Amino acid sequence: MNKQESILKSAVKLLAEKGIHNTPMSAIAKAAGTGMGTIYNYFPNKEELINALYLYIKNQEKDIFKAFDPNLPVKTQFENYFTAFIDFFISHAAYFKIIEQLQASPIITEESRMEGSKSVTPFYELINYGQKNRIIKNIDPSELMTFAGGAVLSYLRWYFNQPEKTEKKLSNQLKLVWDAIKE
């Protein structure tokens, strides 16, 4: 692992624990085992570090969609995507805590948001395909993504606050979202 990745991984842990605004660059440098000069060589300020971290997480999200079979029915692909997305954030709870903090943050630049949105391109493609084949409602795909993303966010918030985890609840959420977007 190179120094830049060490800084990002240390930032993930600290920012998830303490929050973005409560974590100084000096704490991140210390956790990464580096000096302030080194951290500023990679990230001239905290905003650039946060944007790099956002893209680091979004880049890992891309892996969610690599193993999917586009020949499966649209509903099955949707269920697989939805479930894989939730599983990703359950497996990476710190990523979820950070992304949740950054969703509406002005710290994330428009350029970072545009680059980060590429992580869900396969999901957009599925929605477009489903709409062309009259399987998914003819609503602007970005609205459908916002709706599905909101369901994921709400489910994960609920999930992380439950003492007892259950698969049944996820299948209920999945059914509700699919029923809402299907034609």
N, CA, C and O of each residue as an XYZ file, in Angstrom:
732
protein
N       0.857     -1.176      0.000
C       0.000      0.000      0.000
C       0.900      1.236      0.000
O       1.818      1.354      0.811
N       0.617      2.150     -0.924
C       1.432      3.365     -0.977
C       0.956      4.379      0.069
O      -0.077      4.189      0.711
N       1.713      5.437      0.222
C       1.447      6.443      1.266
C       0.085      7.113      1.065
O      -0.645      7.341      2.030
N      -0.253      7.427     -0.181
C      -1.531      8.079     -0.452
C      -2.700      7.171     -0.037
O      -3.660      7.633      0.580
N      -2.611      5.895     -0.376
C      -3.675      4.966      0.005
C      -3.719      4.788      1.526
O      -4.799      4.648      2.101
N      -2.578      4.792      2.164
C      -2.525      4.703      3.628
C      -3.240      5.901      4.262
O      -3.962      5.753      5.248
N      -3.034      7.065      3.693
C      -3.705      8.271      4.196
C      -5.216      8.138      4.019
O      -5.980      8.438      4.936
N      -5.648      7.686      2.835
C      -7.082      7.542      2.573
C      -7.725      6.508      3.508
O      -8.813      6.736      4.035
N      -7.056      5.388      3.706
C      -7.612      4.357      4.593
C      -7.678      4.851      6.041
O      -8.636      4.556      6.755
N      -6.681      5.586      6.464
C      -6.711      6.165      7.804
C      -7.835      7.190      7.914
O      -8.511      7.274      8.940
N      -8.026      7.960      6.861
C      -9.106      8.956      6.844
C     -10.464      8.275      6.935
O     -11.347      8.757      7.645
N     -10.647      7.157      6.227
C     -11.917      6.428      6.286
C     -12.245      6.090      7.742
O     -13.341      6.370      8.227
N     -11.293      5.497      8.411
C     -11.535      5.065      9.789
C     -11.863      6.246     10.704
O     -12.844      6.208     11.448
N     -11.046      7.286     10.646
C     -11.256      8.430     11.545
C     -12.524      9.215     11.218
O     -13.275      9.586     12.120
N     -12.762      9.467      9.937
C     -13.928     10.258      9.562
C     -15.228      9.522      9.867
O     -16.231     10.143     10.217
N     -15.207      8.200      9.734
C     -16.399      7.423     10.075
C     -16.655      7.463     11.576
O     -17.806      7.516     12.010
N     -15.583      7.438     12.373
C     -15.714      7.459     13.834
C     -16.090      8.835     14.377
O     -17.013      8.963     15.183
N     -15.370      9.859     13.931
C     -15.480     11.180     14.541
C     -16.264     12.195     13.722
O     -16.681     13.228     14.244
N     -16.465     11.904     12.439
C     -17.151     12.845     11.572
C     -16.164     13.695     10.793
O     -15.021     13.883     11.208
N     -16.607     14.187      9.697
C     -15.747     14.944      8.780
C     -15.278     16.249      9.408
O     -14.104     16.605      9.317
N     -16.194     16.951     10.038
C     -15.839     18.267     10.576
C     -15.099     18.197     11.910
O     -14.511     19.185     12.349
N     -15.126     17.034     12.551
C     -14.462     16.881     13.845
C     -13.095     16.207     13.750
O     -12.484     15.895     14.773
N     -12.622     15.984     12.546
C     -11.346     15.284     12.370
C     -10.344     16.207     11.677
O     -10.497     16.503     10.492
N      -9.342     16.657     12.387
C      -8.339     17.520     11.759
C      -7.363     16.710     10.900
O      -7.192     15.506     11.091
N      -6.739     17.394      9.965
C      -5.738     16.763      9.093
C      -4.616     16.160      9.931
O      -4.083     15.109      9.575
N      -4.251     16.798     11.027
C      -3.166     16.291     11.870
C      -3.499     14.905     12.427
O      -2.609     14.060     12.536
N      -4.748     14.660     12.777
C      -5.150     13.348     13.286
C      -5.058     12.293     12.190
O      -4.665     11.154     12.443
N      -5.424     12.679     10.975
C      -5.330     11.745      9.844
C      -3.873     11.419      9.557
O      -3.523     10.259      9.334
N      -3.029     12.433      9.562
C      -1.592     12.210      9.332
C      -1.019     11.284     10.391
O      -0.267     10.362     10.072
N      -1.368     11.523     11.641
C      -0.864     10.684     12.733
C      -1.329      9.238     12.559
O      -0.535      8.310     12.707
N      -2.612      9.042     12.244
C      -3.151      7.689     12.069
C      -2.504      6.977     10.882
O      -2.360      5.754     10.887
N      -2.116      7.747      9.872
C      -1.471      7.169      8.687
C       0.022      6.946      8.908
O       0.699      6.360      8.063
N       0.531      7.415     10.045
C       1.952      7.261     10.334
C       2.823      8.123      9.449
O       3.908      7.719      9.032
N       2.333      9.318      9.167
C       3.071     10.236      8.298
C       3.055     11.636      8.902
O       2.291     11.920      9.824
N       3.889     12.484      8.381
C       3.934     13.860      8.855
C       2.973     14.749      8.087
O       2.441     14.368      7.044
N       2.766     15.924      8.616
C       1.866     16.890      7.966
C       2.373     17.279      6.582
O       1.579     17.452      5.658
N       3.683     17.417      6.431
C       4.231     17.768      5.120
C       3.870     16.735      4.068
O       3.532     17.086      2.938
N       3.941     15.473      4.432
C       3.621     14.391      3.492
C       2.149     14.417      3.112
O       1.800     14.294      1.938
N       1.292     14.577      4.104
C      -0.146     14.584      3.803
C      -0.479     15.749      2.869
O      -1.299     15.609      1.962
N       0.162     16.897      3.095
C      -0.107     18.056      2.234
C       0.539     17.923      0.854
O       0.140     18.620     -0.078
N       1.523     17.045      0.711
C       2.055     16.765     -0.626
C       1.012     16.073     -1.494
O       0.927     16.316     -2.698
N       0.225     15.211     -0.871
C      -0.816     14.489     -1.605
C      -2.123     15.267     -1.673
O      -2.825     15.231     -2.684
N      -2.441     15.961     -0.602
C      -3.728     16.658     -0.495
C      -3.472     18.063      0.052
O      -3.275     18.227      1.256
N      -3.471     19.082     -0.821
C      -3.134     20.445     -0.401
C      -4.035     21.025      0.703
O      -3.637     21.945      1.418
N      -5.257     20.472      0.832
C      -6.153     20.932      1.891
C      -7.161     19.823      2.205
O      -7.230     18.815      1.502
N      -7.921     20.021      3.248
C      -8.865     18.992      3.688
C      -9.944     18.740      2.647
O     -10.388     17.604      2.485
N     -10.376     19.778      1.938
C     -11.413     19.607      0.917
C     -10.935     18.661     -0.183
O     -11.702     17.826     -0.665
N      -9.669     18.792     -0.578
C      -9.144     17.891     -1.611
C      -9.023     16.469     -1.085
O      -9.266     15.511     -1.819
N      -8.654     16.327      0.163
C      -8.606     14.999      0.772
C     -10.000     14.375      0.790
O     -10.153     13.204      0.444
N     -11.001     15.127      1.182
C     -12.374     14.622      1.260
C     -12.869     14.234     -0.131
O     -13.510     13.195     -0.287
N     -12.582     15.053     -1.143
C     -12.991     14.714     -2.510
C     -12.281     13.457     -2.997
O     -12.890     12.619     -3.662
N     -11.002     13.321     -2.671
C     -10.258     12.113     -3.061
C     -10.834     10.891     -2.350
O     -10.932      9.816     -2.941
N     -11.210     11.051     -1.103
C     -11.797      9.958     -0.335
C     -13.150      9.552     -0.920
O     -13.452      8.366     -1.045
N     -13.950     10.540     -1.271
C     -15.249     10.286     -1.908
C     -15.054      9.463     -3.183
O     -15.760      8.478     -3.401
N     -14.105      9.861     -4.016
C     -13.846      9.133     -5.260
C     -13.244      7.753     -4.996
O     -13.505      6.809     -5.742
N     -12.458      7.634     -3.962
C     -11.891      6.346     -3.564
C     -13.015      5.355     -3.248
O     -12.980      4.207     -3.690
N     -13.997      5.802     -2.492
C     -15.136      4.947     -2.141
C     -15.976      4.656     -3.379
O     -16.353      3.509     -3.618
N     -16.269      5.683     -4.163
C     -17.076      5.501     -5.372
C     -16.388      4.552     -6.348
O     -17.053      3.768     -7.026
N     -15.077      4.618     -6.420
C     -14.334      3.731     -7.310
C     -14.491      2.277     -6.867
O     -14.564      1.380     -7.707
N     -14.543      2.041     -5.577
C     -14.745      0.677     -5.079
C     -16.177      0.202     -5.299
O     -16.423     -0.996     -5.435
N     -17.115      1.136     -5.335
C     -18.509      0.784     -5.627
C     -18.634      0.172     -7.026
O     -19.498     -0.674     -7.259
N     -17.783      0.594     -7.943
C     -17.849      0.069     -9.317
C     -17.748     -1.448     -9.343
O     -18.346     -2.097    -10.201
N     -17.000     -2.012     -8.413
C     -16.813     -3.464     -8.371
C     -18.120     -4.211     -8.095
O     -18.234     -5.396     -8.408
N     -19.091     -3.534     -7.519
C     -20.385     -4.153     -7.233
C     -20.993     -4.719     -8.512
O     -21.613     -5.782     -8.490
N     -20.819     -4.022     -9.606
C     -21.524     -4.354    -10.838
C     -20.737     -5.235    -11.813
O     -21.251     -5.583    -12.876
N     -19.520     -5.593    -11.470
C     -18.667     -6.333    -12.402
C     -19.167     -7.734    -12.739
O     -19.036     -8.171    -13.882
N     -19.724     -8.431    -11.789
C     -20.039     -9.848    -11.983
C     -21.483    -10.112    -12.403
O     -21.954    -11.244    -12.289
N     -22.182     -9.114    -12.877
C     -23.586     -9.318    -13.206
C     -23.781     -9.787    -14.638
O     -23.025     -9.429    -15.541
N     -24.800    -10.584    -14.818
C     -25.126    -11.155    -16.124
C     -26.233    -10.316    -16.766
O     -27.369    -10.323    -16.293
N     -25.903     -9.589    -17.848
C     -26.915     -8.749    -18.494
C     -27.984     -9.558    -19.234
O     -28.946     -8.985    -19.745
N     -27.826    -10.865    -19.295
C     -28.810    -11.704    -19.975
C     -29.944    -12.144    -19.054
O     -30.919    -12.743    -19.510
N     -29.823    -11.853    -17.766
C     -30.885    -12.188    -16.826
C     -32.062    -11.235    -17.013
O     -31.888    -10.144    -17.556
N     -33.247    -11.625    -16.577
C     -34.399    -10.714    -16.654
C     -34.115     -9.411    -15.899
O     -33.345     -9.401    -14.938
N     -34.732     -8.326    -16.333
C     -34.521     -7.010    -15.736
C     -34.816     -7.035    -14.238
O     -34.054     -6.479    -13.446
N     -35.910     -7.671    -13.849
C     -36.251     -7.722    -12.429
C     -35.142     -8.415    -11.629
O     -34.775     -7.941    -10.554
N     -34.618     -9.505    -12.126
C     -33.553    -10.234    -11.438
C     -32.300     -9.383    -11.345
O     -31.651     -9.343    -10.299
N     -31.953     -8.700    -12.433
C     -30.781     -7.816    -12.402
C     -30.984     -6.707    -11.379
O     -30.078     -6.397    -10.605
N     -32.176     -6.109    -11.375
C     -32.467     -5.050    -10.417
C     -32.314     -5.565     -8.995
O     -31.679     -4.917     -8.163
N     -32.894     -6.729     -8.711
C     -32.793     -7.308     -7.370
C     -31.335     -7.583     -7.002
O     -30.918     -7.343     -5.868
N     -30.571     -8.082     -7.957
C     -29.156     -8.364     -7.704
C     -28.377     -7.079     -7.423
O     -27.570     -7.030     -6.495
N     -28.619     -6.045     -8.221
C     -27.938     -4.760     -8.019
C     -28.293     -4.176     -6.651
O     -27.414     -3.782     -5.885
N     -29.569     -4.128     -6.364
C     -30.048     -3.532     -5.120
C     -29.434     -4.251     -3.918
O     -28.925     -3.618     -2.993
N     -29.491     -5.574     -3.948
C     -28.955     -6.376     -2.858
C     -27.439     -6.229     -2.742
O     -26.905     -6.102     -1.640
N     -26.753     -6.246     -3.874
C     -25.289     -6.119     -3.856
C     -24.863     -4.755     -3.314
O     -23.873     -4.652     -2.589
N     -25.606     -3.716     -3.664
C     -25.298     -2.375     -3.188
C     -25.420     -2.312     -1.669
O     -24.553     -1.760     -0.992
N     -26.494     -2.877     -1.145
C     -26.692     -2.903      0.306
C     -25.621     -3.764      0.970
O     -25.058     -3.376      1.993
N     -25.341     -4.927      0.395
C     -24.304     -5.804      0.958
C     -22.945     -5.107      0.990
O     -22.188     -5.258      1.949
N     -22.640     -4.347     -0.057
C     -21.371     -3.622     -0.112
C     -21.236     -2.698      1.095
O     -20.209     -2.692      1.773
N     -22.284     -1.917      1.354
C     -22.198     -0.956      2.459
C     -22.321     -1.630      3.827
O     -21.796     -1.113      4.813
N     -22.995     -2.757      3.901
C     -23.009     -3.496      5.166
C     -21.606     -4.028      5.449
O     -21.149     -4.019      6.593
N     -20.933     -4.489      4.407
C     -19.561     -4.995      4.559
C     -18.552     -3.876      4.789
O     -17.471     -4.112      5.329
N     -18.901     -2.662      4.380
C     -18.023     -1.494      4.513
C     -18.785     -0.387      5.243
O     -19.052      0.674      4.680
N     -19.120     -0.647      6.476
C     -19.941      0.296      7.254
C     -19.308      1.679      7.350
O     -20.020      2.683      7.360
N     -17.984      1.745      7.421
C     -17.318      3.052      7.497
C     -17.549      3.844      6.210
O     -17.727      5.061      6.258
N     -17.547      3.168      5.069
C     -17.824      3.855      3.802
C     -19.228      4.455      3.842
O     -19.441      5.594      3.424
N     -20.185      3.671      4.352
C     -21.551      4.176      4.429
C     -21.621      5.425      5.296
O     -22.266      6.405      4.925
N     -20.960      5.394      6.449
C     -20.994      6.549      7.351
C     -20.419      7.794      6.670
O     -20.909      8.904      6.878
N     -19.403      7.607      5.875
C     -18.786      8.750      5.192
C     -19.669      9.237      4.052
O     -19.923     10.436      3.937
N     -20.134      8.329      3.216
C     -20.982      8.724      2.081
C     -22.250      9.399      2.587
O     -22.728     10.360      1.985
N     -22.790      8.902      3.681
C     -23.991      9.517      4.248
C     -23.718     10.973      4.640
O     -24.568     11.841      4.442
N     -22.543     11.234      5.191
C     -22.172     12.603      5.568
C     -21.957     13.491      4.343
O     -22.197     14.697      4.396
N     -21.506     12.891      3.247
C     -21.103     13.680      2.083
C     -22.183     13.848      1.026
O     -22.011     14.659      0.116
N     -23.283     13.119      1.106
C     -24.292     13.149      0.045
C     -24.712     14.563     -0.346
O     -24.795     14.877     -1.534
N     -24.968     15.394      0.614
C     -25.425     16.753      0.306
C     -24.382     17.800      0.687
O     -24.696     18.987      0.772
N     -23.167     17.372      0.911
C     -22.136     18.292      1.380
C     -21.596     19.177      0.256
O     -21.317     18.691     -0.840
N     -21.448     20.474      0.530
C     -20.850     21.359     -0.472
C     -19.343     21.133     -0.634
O     -18.719     21.706     -1.527
N     -18.760     20.296      0.233
C     -17.336     19.995      0.116
C     -17.049     19.226     -1.175
O     -16.003     19.410     -1.797
N     -17.988     18.366     -1.567
C     -17.792     17.559     -2.775
C     -18.028     18.450     -3.989
O     -19.093     19.045     -4.152
N     -17.009     18.523     -4.832
C     -17.090     19.373     -6.024
C     -17.994     18.737     -7.073
O     -18.260     17.535     -7.049
N     -18.452     19.568     -7.983
C     -19.275     19.063     -9.086
C     -18.478     18.055     -9.918
O     -19.029     17.058    -10.386
N     -17.204     18.314    -10.096
C     -16.345     17.391    -10.845
C     -16.280     16.022    -10.149
O     -16.366     14.985    -10.808
N     -16.132     16.022     -8.834
C     -16.106     14.767     -8.083
C     -17.451     14.057     -8.161
O     -17.503     12.835     -8.299
N     -18.537     14.816     -8.073
C     -19.871     14.205     -8.173
C     -20.069     13.552     -9.537
O     -20.603     12.447     -9.633
N     -19.639     14.233    -10.579
C     -19.781     13.674    -11.933
C     -18.953     12.402    -12.073
O     -19.434     11.404    -12.610
N     -17.729     12.433    -11.599
C     -16.864     11.250    -11.665
C     -17.436     10.129    -10.797
O     -17.444      8.969    -11.208
N     -17.906     10.464     -9.619
C     -18.467      9.470     -8.707
C     -19.728      8.817     -9.240
O     -19.993      7.649     -8.956
N     -20.510      9.565    -10.013
C     -21.751      9.007    -10.559
C     -21.486      7.884    -11.553
O     -22.376      7.080    -11.833
N     -20.281      7.824    -12.082
C     -19.932      6.744    -13.021
C     -19.980      5.384    -12.343
O     -20.100      4.359    -13.015
N     -19.889      5.366    -11.022
C     -19.903      4.083    -10.306
C     -21.226      3.349    -10.484
O     -21.273      2.128    -10.336
N     -22.296      4.064    -10.797
C     -23.602      3.424    -10.949
C     -24.083      3.407    -12.403
O     -25.271      3.210    -12.659
N     -23.181      3.608    -13.340
C     -23.545      3.578    -14.765
C     -24.284      2.297    -15.150
O     -25.284      2.381    -15.864
N     -23.841      1.114    -14.712
C     -24.585     -0.093    -15.089
C     -26.032     -0.087    -14.601
O     -26.912     -0.651    -15.252
N     -26.275      0.546    -13.464
C     -27.635      0.619    -12.940
C     -28.488      1.534    -13.829
O     -29.646      1.228    -14.112
N     -27.908      2.656    -14.265
C     -28.603      3.537    -15.206
C     -28.912      2.802    -16.503
O     -30.003      2.931    -17.058
N     -27.951      2.041    -16.973
C     -28.148      1.289    -18.215
C     -29.282      0.280    -18.062
O     -30.073      0.092    -18.987
N     -29.366     -0.367    -16.906
C     -30.448     -1.307    -16.650
C     -31.794     -0.585    -16.655
O     -32.762     -1.073    -17.238
N     -31.851      0.560    -16.012
C     -33.103      1.328    -15.991
C     -33.506      1.717    -17.413
O     -34.665      1.556    -17.796
N     -32.556      2.225    -18.192
C     -32.867      2.608    -19.578
C     -33.350      1.411    -20.393
O     -34.314      1.514    -21.152
N     -32.678      0.287    -20.231
C     -33.084     -0.924    -20.940
C     -34.492     -1.341    -20.509
O     -35.332     -1.674    -21.344
N     -34.740     -1.319    -19.199
C     -36.059     -1.678    -18.685
C     -37.148     -0.745    -19.183
O     -38.276     -1.176    -19.424
N     -36.822      0.522    -19.337
C     -37.809      1.474    -19.855
C     -38.088      1.234    -21.340
O     -39.238      1.284    -21.776
N     -37.045      0.977    -22.102
C     -37.223      0.712    -23.543
C     -38.091     -0.516    -23.771
O     -38.812     -0.601    -24.765
N     -38.018     -1.457    -22.856
C     -38.780     -2.697    -22.987
C     -40.059     -2.681    -22.151
O     -40.688     -3.720    -21.949
N     -40.432     -1.518    -21.675
C     -41.680     -1.292    -20.943
C     -41.802     -2.191    -19.704
O     -42.877     -2.699    -19.383
N     -40.679     -2.366    -19.031
C     -40.652     -3.150    -17.798
C     -40.565     -2.205    -16.597
O     -41.102     -2.485    -15.525
N     -39.881     -1.089    -16.802
C     -39.711     -0.067    -15.767
C     -40.438      1.198    -16.210
O     -40.426      1.552    -17.389
N     -41.069      1.874    -15.254
C     -41.842      3.085    -15.548
C     -41.024      4.108    -16.317
O     -39.813      4.229    -16.128
N     -41.694      4.827    -17.172
C     -41.053      5.858    -17.987
C     -40.982      7.171    -17.203
O     -41.677      8.142    -17.502
N     -40.129      7.157    -16.206
C     -39.850      8.324    -15.369
C     -38.372      8.610    -15.558
O     -37.585      7.685    -15.759
N     -37.986      9.867    -15.497
C     -36.586     10.231    -15.680
C     -35.696      9.288    -14.860
O     -35.897      9.136    -13.655
N     -34.709      8.651    -15.518
C     -33.845      7.700    -14.806
C     -33.166      8.278    -13.562
O     -32.957      7.560    -12.584
N     -32.824      9.561    -13.588
C     -32.187     10.136    -12.394
C     -33.179     10.196    -11.235
O     -32.776     10.072    -10.078
N     -34.467     10.383    -11.521
C     -35.475     10.350    -10.460
C     -35.621      8.940     -9.898
O     -35.752      8.759     -8.687
N     -35.599      7.950    -10.776
C     -35.684      6.566    -10.325
C     -34.457      6.188     -9.488
O     -34.567      5.469     -8.496
N     -33.294      6.683     -9.905
C     -32.067      6.431     -9.142
C     -32.151      7.094     -7.770
O     -31.740      6.508     -6.769
N     -32.679      8.305     -7.723
C     -32.835      9.004     -6.452
C     -33.783      8.227     -5.544
O     -33.531      8.082     -4.347
N     -34.865      7.732     -6.118
C     -35.830      6.949     -5.343
C     -35.186      5.671     -4.806
O     -35.279      5.382     -3.613
N     -34.536      4.909     -5.682
C     -33.898      3.654     -5.267
C     -32.766      3.932     -4.275
O     -32.597      3.207     -3.294
N     -31.995      4.985     -4.540
C     -30.906      5.356     -3.632
C     -31.424      5.754     -2.262
O     -30.818      5.432     -1.240
N     -32.555      6.461     -2.247
C     -33.173      6.832     -0.977
C     -33.623      5.610     -0.200
O     -33.514      5.566      1.025
N     -34.131      4.612     -0.923
C     -34.542      3.367     -0.266
C     -33.330      2.645      0.322
O     -33.395      2.117      1.432
N     -32.228      2.625     -0.422
C     -30.997      2.008      0.074
C     -30.519      2.743      1.318
O     -30.204      2.118      2.330
N     -30.467      4.061      1.245
C     -30.020      4.879      2.372
C     -30.893      4.646      3.603
O     -30.381      4.452      4.706
N     -32.200      4.665      3.413
C     -33.121      4.448      4.541
C     -32.952      3.052      5.128
O     -32.932      2.876      6.346
N     -32.832      2.066      4.248
C     -32.660      0.697      4.735
C     -31.372      0.578      5.547
O     -31.375     -0.004      6.632
N     -30.281      1.122      5.030
C     -29.000      1.009      5.737
C     -29.026      1.745      7.069
O     -28.482      1.256      8.059
N     -29.652      2.908      7.101
C     -29.785      3.616      8.382
C     -30.534      2.740      9.387
O     -30.124      2.602     10.540
N     -31.627      2.160      8.931
C     -32.421      1.284      9.787
C     -31.582      0.076     10.207
O     -31.528     -0.264     11.388
N     -30.933     -0.565      9.247
C     -30.152     -1.780      9.490
C     -29.088     -1.558     10.564
O     -28.972     -2.355     11.495
N     -28.324     -0.495     10.441
C     -27.232     -0.253     11.381
C     -27.724      0.101     12.787
O     -26.942      0.100     13.737
N     -29.001      0.400     12.915
C     -29.558      0.719     14.233
C     -30.377     -0.421     14.840
O     -30.993     -0.245     15.891
N     -30.389     -1.589     14.190
C     -31.144     -2.736     14.688
C     -30.250     -3.693     15.462
O     -29.153     -4.021     15.010
N     -30.709     -4.141     16.620
C     -29.908     -5.119     17.370
C     -29.936     -6.497     16.708
O     -28.988     -7.271     16.839
N     -31.020     -6.799     15.999
C     -31.164     -8.105     15.366
C     -31.303     -7.911     13.851
O     -32.224     -7.241     13.385
N     -30.388     -8.499     13.103
C     -30.401     -8.359     11.650
C     -31.232     -9.488     11.043
O     -31.180    -10.627     11.507
N     -31.999     -9.161     10.001
C     -32.831    -10.183      9.368
C     -32.898     -9.973      7.867
O     -33.046     -8.847      7.393
N     -32.790    -11.062      7.126
C     -32.866    -11.022      5.664
C     -34.283    -10.695      5.201
O     -34.463    -10.100      4.139
N     -35.273    -11.071      5.974
C     -36.670    -10.856      5.579
C     -36.949     -9.376      5.338
O     -37.663     -9.018      4.401
N     -36.388     -8.528      6.179
C     -36.614     -7.092      6.029
C     -36.065     -6.583      4.702
O     -36.688     -5.740      4.056
N     -34.905     -7.086      4.289
C     -34.345     -6.663      3.007
C     -35.236     -7.120      1.860
O     -35.460     -6.363      0.915
N     -35.742     -8.329      1.926
C     -36.603     -8.797      0.840
C     -37.886     -7.969      0.768
O     -38.422     -7.747     -0.318
N     -38.378     -7.511      1.919
C     -39.553     -6.631      1.917
C     -39.233     -5.300      1.238
O     -40.014     -4.811      0.423
N     -38.079     -4.716      1.578
C     -37.679     -3.450      0.965
C     -37.512     -3.600     -0.548
O     -37.953     -2.757     -1.329
N     -36.875     -4.676     -0.926
C     -36.648     -4.942     -2.344
C     -37.975     -5.045     -3.094
O     -38.124     -4.478     -4.177
N     -38.919     -5.754     -2.531
C     -40.233     -5.894     -3.157
C     -40.926     -4.525     -3.271
O     -41.511     -4.206     -4.306
N     -40.856     -3.730     -2.209
C     -41.491     -2.408     -2.237
C     -40.888     -1.518     -3.324
O     -41.619     -0.850     -4.055
N     -39.569     -1.507     -3.432
C     -38.921     -0.650     -4.436
C     -39.241     -1.151     -5.837
O     -39.575     -0.354     -6.715
N     -39.146     -2.467     -6.062
C     -39.444     -2.989     -7.393
C     -40.899     -2.688     -7.768
O     -41.172     -2.252     -8.887
N     -41.824     -2.917     -6.846
C     -43.227     -2.647     -7.142
C     -43.467     -1.178     -7.480
O     -44.364     -0.856     -8.259
N     -42.675     -0.302     -6.903
C     -42.835      1.140     -7.157
C     -42.316      1.552     -8.526
O     -42.853      2.483     -9.126
N     -41.277      0.877     -9.040
C     -40.689      1.333    -10.307
C     -41.109      0.515    -11.524
O     -40.934      0.961    -12.658
N     -41.659     -0.676    -11.302
C     -42.027     -1.506    -12.443
C     -43.228     -0.916    -13.180
O     -44.068     -0.240    -12.587
N     -43.288     -1.176    -14.447
C     -44.389     -0.693    -15.299
C     -45.670     -1.378    -14.924
O     -46.712     -1.110    -15.523
